């Protein structure tokens, strides 16, 4: 969660208000973003789609 906070802070300092993780994220990373948001420390909007293994299709 520390890296999520650090990244969000850096984006905010640069004036970014939203980001999109186009490659998809693992459930653990998505959960980390959710935890940081729940703590009130996520300072920008995040669009975080889950990564789905290609073997699932």
VOGU-3710 file (C-alpha; in Angstrom, 3 decimals, decimal comma):
1> xxxxxxxxxx> 0,000/0,000/0,000  2,927/2,340/0,545  3,787/2,263/-3,158  0,172/3,060/-4,094  0,207/6,050/-1,731  3,567/7,209/-3,077  2,442/6,889/-6,702  -0,851/8,681/-6,056  0,999/11,493/-4,303  3,439/11,853/-7,216
11> xxxxxxxxxx> 0,626/11,954/-9,780  -1,259/14,537/-7,716  1,825/16,728/-7,368  2,169/16,657/-11,170  -1,456/17,780/-11,564  -2,885/14,436/-12,688  -6,488/13,898/-11,574  -7,190/10,416/-12,988  -5,314/7,403/-14,345  -6,158/4,221/-16,249
21> xxxxxxxxxx> -4,288/0,938/-15,904  -4,995/-0,384/-19,402  -3,112/-3,651/-19,031  -5,280/-4,792/-16,129  -4,242/-5,479/-12,558  -4,123/-8,490/-10,305  -6,736/-8,730/-7,552  -4,034/-7,987/-4,945  -3,062/-4,691/-6,598  -6,702/-3,698/-7,096
31> xxxxxxxxxx> -7,303/-4,468/-3,422  -4,343/-2,239/-2,452  -5,891/0,666/-4,368  -9,203/-0,010/-2,614  -7,539/-0,088/0,799  -5,761/3,210/0,166  -9,044/4,725/-1,031  -10,883/3,453/2,075  -8,219/5,075/4,264  -8,872/8,407/2,509
41> xxxxxxxxxx> -5,377/8,521/1,013  -6,161/8,070/-2,692  -5,912/11,572/-4,116  -6,981/10,832/-7,702  -9,500/8,746/-9,627  -8,284/5,317/-10,686  -9,739/3,078/-13,373  -8,376/-0,361/-12,511  -9,692/-3,229/-14,655  -8,777/-6,739/-13,583
51> xxxxxxx> -6,316/-8,731/-15,636  -7,916/-11,898/-17,003  -5,609/-14,745/-18,053  -5,933/-15,502/-21,773  -6,318/-19,195/-20,949  -9,714/-18,349/-19,436  -11,131/-17,981/-22,944
//
